[in-house]
Structures are given as structure tokens and as C-alpha cells.
Amino acid sequence: MEAYATTKGQVVIPAPLRRKYGIKAGTKFIVRDDGEAIILKPVNEQYLKNLQGSLRGKGALKILMEERQKDNVRE
């Protein structure tokens, strides 16, 4: 499949890929440059489900609470 960029840098994603990944009007994307390619990841329901629990056991809650305490002290 091929796609072309417009003068504004917009790219049309082919319909089969939009259907496959559940991309609709207004879908947000995470755009990443891995040094060799531009990667677009749609932020859709499946993406959010995959994130669920991904920070478990990594101390994220403790870090968040410490940051909130620091913010409260600053105010």
C-alpha cells in the first residue's frame, strides 16, 4: 500500500488499515520516530486496554504520591 503527503503534511491512511485498527474521524495517534521510520499508533479502545496494569509493580503510585506532596509544599 502507498499513501502520499499533502502540502500540509497530512497523510491518508488506506481504508483497509483504518478498518483493521478501528481508526475513525478524530482518532488520536502517538507519533514516534525510531530513527528509521515514523510510527503511528492509534490511541483507541484496544490500545488503552493494553495499557491497563502495565505500571503495576513499578512503584508508579508511590512516585505519583511523592510528586503530589512536592506540589502541595510548593503551593
Rosetta blueprint (number, residue, H / E / L):
1 M L
2 E L
3 A L
4 Y L
5 A E
6 T L
7 T L
8 K L
9 G L
10 Q L
11 V E
12 V L
13 I L
14 P L
15 A H
16 P H
17 L H
18 R H
19 R H
20 K H
21 Y L
22 G L
23 I L
24 K L
25 A L
26 G L
27 T L
28 K E
29 F E
30 I E
31 V E
32 R E
33 D E
34 D L
35 G L
36 E L
37 A L
38 I E
39 I E
40 L E
41 K E
42 P E
43 V E
44 N L
45 E H
46 Q H
47 Y H
48 L H
49 K H
50 N H
51 L H
52 Q L
53 G L
54 S L
55 L L
56 R L
57 G L
58 K L
59 G L
60 A H
61 L H
62 K H
63 I H
64 L H
65 M H
66 E H
67 E H
68 R H
69 Q H
70 K H
71 D H
72 N H
73 V H
74 R H
75 E L
